[in-house]
């Protein structure tokens, strides 16, 4: 098939760790590569935010990244991109009139908005993955939600208009059904993990003390719950917390969120045991994860969450908030522990229980590695996604492709 992916703010070529660069970027890149390996031709359309790269740039064999001119060729916060989606859609429509894809897969609500406007008049089926729903974000962030006011209305329109929806977890299906989606139009396809990179064996990041080590990896935004992990550290006197994510190491001192978190660590009396590593390359993550006794992933809410999978694939137990996709991936009492979100006391208790029990940590880690290998390879995820496309692509095409 010829597959067009639309990911307006999350380029598969982006450097990870910034405020708007995280799991969706990883998901789109890995899924595109996985689909190409199955014999499909994939173009990922993302908004141009830099004049230096060419309009089209290969990601790998069978995958092109198309930098769509829409708005200024500079970084723009994703919540400020909606006014540029008309131009984004117009460019897509022009391209697709000349060479229509067989299916469009939109990632995030603004991508769906642009993709549907471009594809519907041309009769091209559109599959939608939201990655996050506005109603969930508003429920959890309240006045801190910076989404455009139009988001909820556009998402409600999308769920009625697209040909199919690919949800990343069972919790998202429940949210979609509450919004009026016909359950038959929804497939659940989780995110995956690179099992060639994230493995239980390999290089391990150096630990310079006998302290236990807890690791957090992710974007440095308040809803990720890093502050709760810092607060919990006060009850774990023999433990350090290593935080990977955010700006380059040289820019940590100027980052507002790092400064806020350091202030919290000072007030909690744990500043000497909280280490900010800044942005790490993908190849640097497995050694850091393997060095952890436990990986924490305790967001207020989480549509899916790739980091717990990466930790599990490295054979490390996970303490995770019982929210969103983390309920599906982390099996309580088998690969890790679930706790309520925004609850430092519960987090401290769960961590203490694991840190005091190396046998349990080893068992959870081994079970996590088995689960990651059996269920979350990108090869399997690509096959499941292709199956979702088959439901909306004309049968004569899919038969031709399979032959």
C-alpha positions in Angstrom: 0.0 0.0 0.0 0.9 3.6 -0.4 0.5 5.0 3.2 0.4 8.7 4.1 1.1 9.4 7.8 0.3 12.9 9.0 2.0 14.0 12.2 1.9 17.8 12.2 4.0 18.6 15.2 5.8 15.3 15.9 8.5 14.7 13.3 10.1 11.3 13.2 13.4 13.1 12.7 13.1 15.3 15.8 15.5 15.3 18.7 13.7 13.8 21.6 13.3 15.3 25.1 11.8 18.7 24.4 8.4 19.8 25.6 6.7 18.7 22.4 9.0 15.9 21.4 8.5 12.5 22.9 6.5 9.3 22.6 4.6 10.3 19.5 7.8 11.0 17.6 9.1 7.6 18.5 5.8 5.9 17.6 5.5 7.5 14.2 9.1 6.8 13.2 9.1 3.2 14.3 5.6 2.5 12.9 6.6 4.0 9.5 9.8 1.9 9.4 7.8 -1.3 10.5 5.2 -0.7 7.8 7.9 -0.2 5.1 9.6 -3.4 6.1 6.3 -5.1 5.3 6.5 -3.9 1.7 4.5 -0.6 2.0 5.6 2.8 0.8 5.2 5.4 3.5 5.4 9.2 3.5 5.3 11.0 6.8 4.0 14.5 6.5 5.1 16.9 9.2 5.2 20.6 9.5 8.4 22.4 8.5 10.0 24.0 11.5 13.4 24.6 10.0 14.6 25.9 6.6 17.7 23.7 6.5 16.4 20.2 5.7 15.2 19.5 2.2 11.5 19.3 1.5 11.7 15.5 1.4 14.2 13.5 3.3 14.5 9.7 3.5 14.1 8.1 7.0 14.9 4.6 5.8 14.2 2.5 2.7 10.5 2.9 1.9 10.0 5.9 4.2 10.1 9.6 3.2 9.6 12.5 5.6 7.8 15.4 3.9 8.3 18.8 5.5 5.1 20.7 4.8 5.3 24.5 4.7 2.6 25.8 7.1 3.3 28.7 9.3 6.7 30.0 10.1 9.7 27.7 9.5 10.6 27.7 13.1 9.6 25.9 16.3 6.1 26.7 17.4 4.4 25.2 20.5 1.9 22.6 19.3 -1.0 24.3 21.0 -0.4 27.3 18.8 -0.4 25.4 15.5 -4.2 25.2 14.8 -4.2 28.5 12.7 -1.7 27.0 10.3 -3.6 23.8 9.7 -5.6 25.2 6.7 -2.3 25.7 4.9 -1.1 22.3 6.0 -4.3 20.7 4.6 -4.1 22.7 1.3 -0.6 21.4 0.7 -1.6 17.8 1.5 -4.6 18.1 -0.9 -2.4 19.3 -3.7 0.0 16.4 -3.2 -2.7 13.8 -3.0 -4.5 15.0 -6.1 -1.4 14.3 -8.0 -0.5 11.0 -6.3 -3.2 9.7 -3.9 -2.2 7.4 -1.1 -4.3 4.3 -0.5 -4.8 5.2 3.1 -4.1 8.2 5.4 -3.1 7.6 9.0 -3.4 10.8 11.1 -1.6 11.1 14.4 -3.0 13.7 16.9 -6.1 15.7 16.6 -4.7 18.5 14.5 -3.3 16.0 12.0 -6.7 14.5 11.8 -8.3 17.9 11.1 -5.9 18.6 8.3 -5.8 15.1 6.9 -9.6 14.8 6.7 -10.0 18.1 5.0 -7.5 17.0 2.3 -8.5 13.4 1.9 -12.3 13.4 2.1 -12.9 15.2 -1.2 -10.6 12.8 -2.9 -12.2 9.7 -1.5 -9.1 8.6 0.4 -9.9 6.7 3.7 -8.6 8.2 6.9 -7.5 6.3 10.0 -7.1 8.4 13.2 -4.8 7.8 16.2 -5.3 10.6 18.8 -2.4 9.8 21.1 -4.2 12.0 23.7 -7.8 13.1 24.0 -8.7 16.7 24.9 -11.3 15.6 27.4 -8.8 13.6 29.3 -6.2 16.4 29.2 -8.7 19.0 30.4 -9.9 16.7 33.2 -6.4 16.2 34.5 -4.8 19.6 33.9 -7.8 21.9 34.4 -6.8 25.5 34.1 -3.3 24.4 33.2 -4.5 22.9 29.9 -3.2 25.2 27.1 -5.1 23.4 24.3 -7.0 25.6 21.9 -10.7 26.1 22.7 -11.6 24.4 19.4 -10.0 21.1 20.3 -12.9 19.3 22.0 -15.3 20.2 19.2 -12.8 19.1 16.5 -12.2 15.8 18.2 -15.9 15.1 18.5 -16.2 15.8 14.8 -13.3 13.6 13.9 -14.5 10.6 15.8 -17.7 10.7 13.7 -16.0 11.5 10.4 -12.9 9.3 10.1 -13.2 5.8 8.6 -11.5 4.1 11.6 -9.8 4.9 14.8 -6.7 3.1 16.2 -6.5 3.5 19.9 -3.3 2.8 21.8 -4.9 1.4 25.0 -8.1 0.0 26.4 -8.7 3.0 28.6 -8.8 5.2 25.5 -11.5 3.0 24.0 -13.7 3.7 27.1 -13.2 7.4 26.6 -14.0 7.2 22.9 -17.2 5.2 23.6 -18.3 7.9 26.1 -17.8 10.4 23.3 -20.2 8.5 21.1 -17.9 6.3 19.0 -19.2 3.1 17.5 -17.0 0.5 19.2 -16.8 -1.5 16.0 -14.8 1.3 14.3 -12.1 1.2 16.9 -9.0 -1.1 16.9 -6.6 -1.2 19.8 -3.0 -1.3 18.7 -0.4 -0.4 21.4 2.9 1.3 20.9 5.9 -0.9 20.5 9.5 -1.0 21.6 12.8 -1.4 19.7 13.9 -4.9 20.9 17.2 -4.6 19.1 18.2 -1.6 21.2 16.4 -2.2 24.5 17.7 -5.5 25.8 18.4 -6.9 29.2 22.1 -7.4 28.4 24.6 -4.8 27.3 26.4 -1.7 28.6 25.4 -0.4 32.0 25.7 3.2 33.1 28.3 3.7 35.8 27.0 4.1 39.4 29.4 6.0 41.6 27.9 5.0 45.0 26.2 2.1 46.8 22.9 3.9 46.8 19.9 2.4 45.1 19.1 4.1 41.8 15.6 5.1 40.6 15.5 6.4 37.0 13.0 8.7 35.3 13.0 9.2 31.5 10.7 11.7 29.7 9.8 15.2 28.9 10.2 17.7 31.7 6.6 18.8 32.1 4.7 18.9 35.3 2.1 16.4 34.4 4.8 13.7 34.1 4.9 13.5 37.9 8.6 14.1 38.4 7.8 16.3 41.4 6.0 13.4 43.1 9.1 11.2 42.6 11.3 13.9 44.2 8.9 14.2 47.1 8.9 10.4 47.6 12.7 10.4 47.7 12.5 12.0 51.1 11.4 8.6 52.5 14.2 6.7 50.7 17.4 7.9 52.3 19.7 5.4 50.6 18.4 6.2 47.1 19.2 8.5 44.2 16.9 9.7 41.5 18.4 10.2 38.0 16.2 12.3 35.6 16.9 12.1 31.9 15.1 14.5 29.6 14.6 18.2 28.9 17.3 20.4 27.3 20.9 19.6 26.5 23.0 19.3 29.7 24.5 22.7 29.1 21.1 24.3 29.2 19.8 22.7 32.4 20.5 25.6 34.6 18.3 27.9 32.5 15.4 25.6 32.1 12.3 26.8 34.1 11.1 23.3 34.9 14.5 22.1 36.0 14.8 25.1 38.3 11.3 24.4 39.8 12.2 20.8 40.4 15.6 21.7 41.9 13.8 24.1 44.2 11.4 21.3 45.3 14.4 19.0 45.9 16.0 21.6 48.1 12.8 22.0 50.2 12.5 18.2 50.5 16.2 17.9 51.6 17.1 15.6 48.8 18.9 17.9 46.4 22.2 16.0 46.7 20.4 12.8 45.6 18.6 14.1 42.5 20.7 14.1 39.3 19.5 15.8 36.1 21.2 14.3 33.0 19.4 16.5 30.4 18.6 15.2 26.9 20.1 11.8 26.0 20.5 10.2 22.7 18.5 7.0 22.0 21.6 4.8 22.3 22.3 6.3 25.7 19.0 5.3 27.2 19.4 1.5 27.5 22.6 1.7 29.6 20.9 4.2 31.9 17.8 2.0 32.2 19.8 -1.1 32.9 21.6 0.7 35.7 18.3 1.3 37.6 16.9 -0.7 40.4 13.5 0.6 39.5 12.2 2.9 36.7 9.4 5.3 37.7 6.7 6.4 35.4 4.1 8.3 37.4 2.3 10.8 35.2 -1.1 12.4 36.1 -2.4 10.7 33.0 -0.8 8.9 30.0 -2.3 7.9 26.7 0.2 5.2 26.4 3.8 5.6 27.6 6.7 4.1 25.8 9.3 4.4 28.6 7.8 1.6 30.7 8.1 -0.7 27.7 11.7 0.3 27.2 12.4 -0.4 30.9 10.7 -3.7 30.7 12.6 -4.7 27.6 15.8 -3.9 29.5 14.7 -6.2 32.3 14.0 -3.5 34.9 10.8 -3.4 37.1 8.5 -0.4 36.8 6.5 1.6 39.3 3.7 3.3 37.3 0.6 5.3 37.8 -2.5 3.3 37.2 -3.6 5.5 34.3 -4.2 5.1 30.6 -1.9 2.8 28.7 0.2 2.1 31.8 -2.6 -0.2 33.0 -2.2 -2.3 29.9 1.6 -2.5 29.7 2.7 -2.8 33.3 1.2 -5.8 34.9 0.7 -5.2 38.6 2.5 -7.8 40.7 4.2 -9.3 37.7 6.3 -6.8 35.8 5.9 -3.9 38.3 3.6 -2.0 40.6 0.6 0.3 40.0 0.0 3.2 42.3 -2.5 6.1 42.2 -1.3 9.1 40.3 -0.2 12.2 42.2 0.4 10.3 45.4 4.0 10.6 46.7 3.3 8.5 49.8 2.1 5.6 47.8 5.0 5.9 45.4 7.5 5.9 48.3 5.9 2.8 49.8 6.0 0.9 46.5 9.6 1.9 45.9 10.7 0.9 49.4 9.0 -2.5 49.1 10.8 -3.2 45.8 14.2 -1.7 46.8 14.1 -3.9 50.0 13.4 -7.1 47.9 16.0 -7.8 45.2 14.5 -11.2 44.4 11.2 -9.6 43.6 12.9 -6.9 41.4 14.7 -9.6 39.5 11.4 -11.6 39.0 9.6 -8.5 37.8 12.4 -7.6 35.5 12.6 -11.0 33.9 8.8 -11.1 33.4 8.8 -7.6 31.9 11.5 -8.6 29.4 9.4 -11.6 28.3 6.2 -9.5 28.0 8.0 -6.9 25.9 9.4 -9.5 23.5 6.1 -11.4 23.1 3.7 -8.5 22.7 5.4 -5.2 21.9 7.8 -5.7 19.0 7.4 -3.1 16.3 7.0 -5.9 13.8 3.9 -7.1 15.6 2.6 -3.5 16.0 3.1 -2.8 12.3 1.2 -6.0 11.3 -1.7 -5.1 13.6 -1.8 -1.5 12.2 -1.8 -2.9 8.6 -4.8 -5.1 9.6 -6.6 -1.9 10.7 -5.9 -0.4 7.3 -7.3 -3.4 5.6 -10.7 -2.7 7.1 -11.0 0.6 5.2 -8.9 0.1 2.1 -10.8 -1.4 -0.9 -10.6 -5.2 -0.9 -9.3 -5.4 -4.4 -6.2 -3.4 -3.4 -5.5 -5.4 -0.3 -5.9 -8.6 -2.3 -3.4 -7.3 -4.9 -1.0 -6.3 -2.1 -1.2 -9.7 -0.4 -0.7 -11.5 -3.7 
